[in-house]
């Protein structure tokens, strides 16, 4: 395929465009360089021959860079690339070996904030389109780019954007903003992400901390909160809140086969964290199944009383716990909150206050969807082998895409799993950028030719 040859002979251009993008800081957390970077991305799209525009929701919201190119040979199929141009803050600067916004190349690596997450991923997709435009004067299917600027601060407006521009964004498939490549150079094809419900539970008993001799009279809010939290989950990880699992559907036969085939080294994993056993004493296969399909109830932090050095005989006035629940498909965060509320009430804990910080539903594309086979075939051809993953154990804003656009979403990309994203000395690997660009070409080809 001449597009693939083009990628081989134009890697210098790709690297130089990536360096240009890295040199434009775009830290959403500090609103630094966001406007400038959106204009730079638009410029690169335009130069590539992709029609583009800046979309806005208002002055306070980072703009979306939208790009579109229609296919002459197959205008009935549309593939979307979802990416983001914002990056995490680069701090602490002193831990970087080169300036975080310099895009320094050392051998096979390009260093810089955003090198992998997500400017490297973005550039592979733009260059894949360019390879087709330069060699075939056409793309195998319509291509749409949705490139947002608030991903690293939680994508707070992505759903609003998707709703407002539903027609413009309509498509038949979405390639997610990132994808990992493992230590054996196998890309991981992700078909979903878990949802998240983050809450804070608190108990306030007295107006101030007291001398602990008064423990015979004054109720201790830490005990109270421990008793309440204890009712949420059994020690094997099962959540005890009534109807918590009501809508959850079991993993399909196909999902189970994928999970079975997924590599997972139980011993290496345990060694990495210095642990002897898993929750509920799970063995390898059950551990993999749980990562994909089990909801969780995790204590993220528990604060009460004195936790400093030495002893202090104090009776705290209040206690607070932060809990994150990972959700799986069909669990509605709002409905789960009311179930949590009812549970605490029914167990006699009406005094426990609930504050909800964040709710996001899970998303998953069926492993039997034809899009999955098209992406897998592309990855296998370019990388030699790839790994399917039914759902990432983490959370991302995939649900609004699936819900609003009604399109399957798949994550695949160039990010080496140890490329230090969000940390000092983040890098992208040139060999993986090249392979991934070719893989994106193959995905467009497969997507355009197979229905
Ligand atoms: Zn990130």
Boltz pocket constraint, residues with backbone or C-beta under 6 A from the ligand:
constraints:
  - pocket:
      binder: B
      contacts: [[A, 88], [A, 117], [A, 152], [A, 421], [A, 422]]
      max_distance: 6.0
